[in-house]
Amino acid sequence: MREELVRALMDVLASGQRAALATVVRTSGSTPQAVGARMLLRADGSTLGTVGGGAIEHAVHEALTLCRDGGQAVLLARELGHDLGMCCGGRMEVFVEPIESAPRLWLLGAGHVSHALAPLARSIGFEVVVVDEREELNTEARFPAARRELVDPGSLLKRCTVGERDWLLIATHDHALDERVLELALGHAPHYIGLVGSRRKVFRLLSRIVRRRGRAGLERLYAPVGLTLDAVEPSEIAISIAGELVALRRGAEVAHMRAVDDPRLRRLLADDATDLVPPGHVKGD
């Protein structure tokens, strides 16, 4: 069972999906399972292992489902007789925790901002991938803890599929390339798309893109990227981006610099553009 569980956990991490694991951590009296018993609930609803069956397993399964679907870790304590009407009559404490692979941050461009952001992103729990065909910049010396892809970012987005686990930061060396990469990124469904640039640049790029393909995907776009810190230097911009990543992962209400709040872009997107700002986020200036 232990080997099978380890393999199942590795499969969850490799898939990028979210699961939940229950572990019996304390018992007293008569209980159907001992300390150490585990039960895994996968993304597809299938389970592996058991914490004892009957009413306690039903309660644990409910807690696992909540945890898998976005909840936090929880310690479930139940008196089997009094709380659940089981004949065992003992007490069980079961720790329920989410299982998910680290979010993956794609740095599309290996310039100064990406160089400063990569170690910060690693320190807050992101797997980092740097994508840039310029071998002189996309080196192991500059990005020692990141995976490196020596390809054009646009080419990578054409051949790869990115999803909910993926966070994209567009910071290439060329405005035309930024525009091409952004349009390709909007055709995917990543968790987040950030674009480095001034509000003027962002508006121009988005105006052209929206006229060509509509507004699909803009709810994921944070551009100009980062929190409103008046950051100027690459290291400061990296801090503002890292702060934005943390805020979005934690659901914090902070001021983002999103171009979708620009009245000019709202007029371009027509009357229904107000749904572009996700609930719970404060509009940037």
C-alpha positions as CSV (number, residue, x, y, z in Angstrom):
1,M,0.0,0.0,0.0
2,R,2.8,2.5,0.9
3,E,4.5,1.9,-2.5
4,E,1.3,2.2,-4.3
5,L,0.4,5.4,-2.5
6,V,3.9,6.9,-3.2
7,R,3.4,6.2,-6.9
8,A,-0.1,7.7,-6.9
9,L,1.2,10.9,-5.2
10,M,4.0,11.2,-7.8
11,D,1.4,10.8,-10.5
12,V,-0.6,13.7,-9.0
13,L,2.5,15.9,-8.8
14,A,3.5,15.1,-12.4
15,S,0.0,15.8,-13.8
16,G,-0.2,19.2,-12.3
17,Q,-3.6,18.4,-10.9
18,R,-4.8,18.8,-7.3
19,A,-5.7,16.0,-5.0
20,A,-6.2,15.6,-1.2
21,L,-4.7,13.2,1.3
22,A,-6.1,12.1,4.7
23,T,-3.9,10.5,7.3
24,V,-5.1,9.1,10.7
25,V,-2.8,10.9,13.2
26,R,-4.4,9.9,16.6
27,T,-6.8,7.3,17.9
28,S,-8.2,6.2,21.2
29,G,-10.5,3.4,22.2
30,S,-11.9,1.0,19.5
31,T,-11.3,2.3,16.0
32,P,-11.5,0.7,12.5
33,Q,-8.0,1.9,11.5
34,A,-4.8,2.6,13.3
35,V,-2.5,5.7,13.2
36,G,-0.9,6.0,9.8
37,A,-3.8,4.8,7.7
38,R,-4.2,7.0,4.6
39,M,-6.7,7.7,2.0
40,L,-6.1,9.7,-1.2
41,L,-8.8,11.5,-3.3
42,R,-7.7,12.1,-6.8
43,A,-8.8,14.9,-9.2
44,D,-11.1,12.5,-11.1
45,G,-12.9,11.5,-7.8
46,S,-11.2,8.1,-7.5
47,T,-9.7,7.1,-4.1
48,L,-6.9,5.0,-2.9
49,G,-6.6,3.5,0.6
50,T,-9.0,3.7,3.5
51,V,-9.4,5.3,6.9
52,G,-11.9,2.6,8.2
53,G,-15.0,2.6,6.1
54,G,-18.5,3.5,7.3
55,A,-19.5,6.9,8.7
56,I,-16.0,8.0,9.5
57,E,-14.8,7.4,5.9
58,H,-17.9,9.2,4.6
59,A,-17.0,12.2,6.8
60,V,-13.4,12.1,5.7
61,H,-14.4,11.8,2.0
62,E,-16.4,15.0,2.4
63,A,-13.5,16.8,4.0
64,L,-11.2,15.5,1.2
65,T,-13.5,16.8,-1.5
66,L,-13.6,20.3,0.1
67,C,-9.8,20.3,0.4
68,R,-9.2,19.1,-3.1
69,D,-11.5,21.7,-4.5
70,G,-9.6,24.6,-3.1
71,G,-9.8,24.3,0.6
72,Q,-7.0,24.4,3.2
73,A,-5.6,21.6,5.4
74,V,-7.8,20.7,8.3
75,L,-7.7,18.4,11.3
76,L,-10.9,16.3,11.5
77,A,-11.7,15.0,15.0
78,R,-14.7,12.6,15.5
79,E,-16.1,10.6,18.4
80,L,-17.2,7.5,16.4
81,G,-20.1,6.6,18.7
82,H,-21.4,10.0,19.8
83,D,-20.8,11.9,16.6
84,L,-21.2,9.3,13.9
85,G,-23.3,6.5,15.6
86,M,-20.7,3.9,14.9
87,C,-20.5,0.9,17.2
88,C,-16.7,1.1,17.6
89,G,-17.1,3.9,20.1
90,G,-13.5,5.2,19.9
91,R,-12.1,8.5,18.7
92,M,-10.2,9.3,15.6
93,E,-8.3,12.4,14.4
94,V,-7.6,12.6,10.7
95,F,-5.3,15.2,9.1
96,V,-6.6,16.3,5.6
97,E,-4.2,18.2,3.3
98,P,-4.1,19.3,-0.3
99,I,-1.6,17.7,-2.7
100,E,-0.6,19.7,-5.7
101,S,2.5,20.4,-7.7
102,A,4.2,23.7,-7.5
103,P,2.8,26.4,-9.8
104,R,5.0,26.9,-12.8
105,L,6.1,30.4,-13.8
106,W,7.2,30.8,-17.4
107,L,9.5,33.8,-17.9
108,L,9.0,34.5,-21.6
109,G,12.2,36.6,-22.1
110,A,15.5,36.4,-20.2
111,G,16.2,40.1,-19.7
112,H,16.8,42.1,-16.6
113,V,13.4,41.8,-15.0
114,S,13.3,38.0,-15.5
115,H,16.8,37.8,-14.1
116,A,15.8,39.6,-10.9
117,L,12.4,37.8,-10.6
118,A,13.6,34.2,-11.0
119,P,15.1,33.7,-7.6
120,L,12.2,35.6,-5.9
121,A,9.7,33.3,-7.7
122,R,11.6,30.2,-6.5
123,S,11.7,31.5,-3.0
124,I,7.9,31.8,-2.9
125,G,7.3,28.3,-4.2
126,F,7.2,28.6,-8.0
127,E,8.9,26.2,-10.5
128,V,10.6,28.6,-12.9
129,V,11.1,28.1,-16.6
130,V,13.0,30.7,-18.7
131,V,12.2,30.8,-22.4
132,D,14.5,32.8,-24.7
133,E,16.4,31.9,-27.8
134,R,19.3,34.2,-27.0
135,E,22.0,31.9,-25.6
136,E,24.1,34.7,-24.2
137,L,21.3,35.6,-21.8
138,N,19.5,32.3,-21.1
139,T,22.4,30.7,-19.4
140,E,22.8,28.5,-16.3
141,A,25.0,31.1,-14.7
142,R,22.1,33.7,-14.9
143,F,19.3,31.3,-14.0
144,P,20.9,28.6,-11.9
145,A,17.7,27.2,-10.3
146,A,15.5,27.4,-13.4
147,R,14.7,25.2,-16.3
148,R,15.8,26.8,-19.5
149,E,14.3,26.6,-23.0
150,L,16.5,28.0,-25.7
151,V,13.6,28.8,-28.1
152,D,11.6,31.7,-29.2
153,P,8.7,32.2,-26.7
154,G,6.2,32.4,-29.6
155,S,7.3,29.1,-31.0
156,L,7.0,27.5,-27.6
157,L,3.4,28.7,-27.1
158,K,2.5,27.3,-30.5
159,R,3.6,23.8,-29.7
160,C,2.9,23.6,-26.0
161,T,-0.4,23.6,-24.0
162,V,-0.4,25.6,-20.8
163,G,-3.1,25.3,-18.2
164,E,-4.2,26.2,-14.7
165,R,-0.9,25.3,-13.2
166,D,0.9,27.8,-15.4
167,W,1.6,31.4,-14.9
168,L,3.1,33.4,-17.8
169,L,5.2,36.5,-17.7
170,I,5.8,38.2,-21.0
171,A,9.0,40.3,-20.9
172,T,10.7,39.9,-24.3
173,H,13.2,42.3,-25.9
174,D,10.9,43.4,-28.7
175,H,7.4,45.0,-28.7
176,A,6.4,43.2,-31.8
177,L,7.4,39.9,-30.2
178,D,5.5,40.9,-27.0
179,E,2.4,41.4,-29.1
180,R,2.7,38.1,-30.9
181,V,3.4,36.2,-27.6
182,L,0.5,37.9,-25.8
183,E,-1.9,37.0,-28.6
184,L,-0.8,33.4,-28.5
185,A,-1.0,33.4,-24.6
186,L,-4.6,34.6,-24.7
187,G,-5.4,31.6,-26.8
188,H,-4.4,29.3,-23.9
189,A,-5.9,29.0,-20.4
190,P,-3.1,29.7,-18.0
191,H,-3.8,30.8,-14.4
192,Y,-2.2,34.2,-15.0
193,I,-0.7,36.3,-17.8
194,G,1.5,39.2,-17.0
195,L,3.0,41.7,-19.5
196,V,5.9,44.0,-18.6
197,G,5.5,47.5,-20.1
198,S,4.1,51.0,-19.8
199,R,0.4,51.6,-19.8
200,R,0.8,53.3,-23.2
201,K,2.5,50.2,-24.7
202,V,-0.1,47.8,-23.1
203,F,-3.0,49.8,-24.5
204,R,-1.6,49.9,-28.0
205,L,-0.9,46.1,-28.0
206,L,-4.3,45.3,-26.5
207,S,-6.1,47.6,-28.9
208,R,-4.7,45.8,-31.9
209,I,-5.2,42.3,-30.4
210,V,-8.8,43.0,-29.3
211,R,-9.7,44.2,-32.8
212,R,-8.3,41.0,-34.3
213,R,-9.5,38.4,-31.9
214,G,-11.9,39.9,-29.4
215,R,-11.6,40.0,-25.6
216,A,-11.4,36.3,-24.8
217,G,-8.8,35.5,-22.2
218,L,-8.4,39.1,-20.9
219,E,-9.7,38.2,-17.5
220,R,-6.4,36.4,-16.9
221,L,-4.3,39.4,-18.0
222,Y,-2.4,41.6,-15.6
223,A,-0.8,44.4,-17.6
224,P,1.1,46.5,-16.8
225,V,2.3,43.7,-14.6
226,G,2.8,44.1,-10.8
227,L,1.4,46.0,-7.9
228,T,1.2,49.8,-7.8
229,L,4.6,50.4,-6.1
230,D,5.9,53.0,-8.5
231,A,8.7,50.5,-9.3
232,V,11.4,51.7,-11.7
233,E,14.5,49.5,-11.4
234,P,14.4,45.8,-12.6
235,S,14.8,44.6,-9.0
236,E,11.9,46.8,-7.9
237,I,9.7,45.7,-10.8
238,A,10.5,42.1,-9.8
239,I,9.4,42.7,-6.3
240,S,6.2,44.2,-7.5
241,I,5.5,41.2,-9.7
242,A,6.4,38.7,-6.9
243,G,4.0,40.6,-4.6
244,E,1.3,40.3,-7.3
245,L,1.9,36.5,-7.6
246,V,1.6,36.1,-3.8
247,A,-1.5,38.3,-3.6
248,L,-3.3,36.3,-6.4
249,R,-2.4,32.9,-4.8
250,R,-3.6,34.1,-1.4
251,G,-6.7,35.9,-2.6
252,A,-5.6,39.3,-1.2
253,E,-7.3,42.5,-2.2
254,V,-4.5,44.8,-3.5
255,A,-4.1,47.4,-6.2
256,H,-3.0,45.9,-9.5
257,M,-1.9,48.0,-12.5
258,R,-4.4,46.3,-15.0
259,A,-5.0,47.9,-18.3
260,V,-8.5,46.5,-18.4
261,D,-9.3,49.3,-16.0
262,D,-8.3,51.9,-18.6
263,P,-11.5,53.8,-19.7
264,R,-10.3,53.9,-23.3
265,L,-9.9,50.1,-23.4
266,R,-13.3,49.7,-21.7
267,R,-14.9,51.7,-24.4
268,L,-13.1,49.6,-27.0
269,L,-14.4,46.4,-25.3
270,A,-18.0,47.8,-25.2
271,D,-20.6,47.8,-22.5
272,D,-19.9,44.2,-21.2
273,A,-16.3,44.9,-20.5
274,T,-17.0,45.4,-16.8
275,D,-16.8,41.7,-16.2
276,L,-13.1,41.7,-17.0
277,V,-12.0,42.4,-13.4
278,P,-12.3,39.3,-11.3
279,P,-14.4,39.6,-8.1
280,G,-12.3,40.4,-5.0
281,H,-9.6,42.5,-6.7
282,V,-9.3,46.2,-6.3
283,K,-8.9,48.3,-9.4
284,G,-5.5,49.8,-10.0
285,D,-4.9,53.4,-11.0
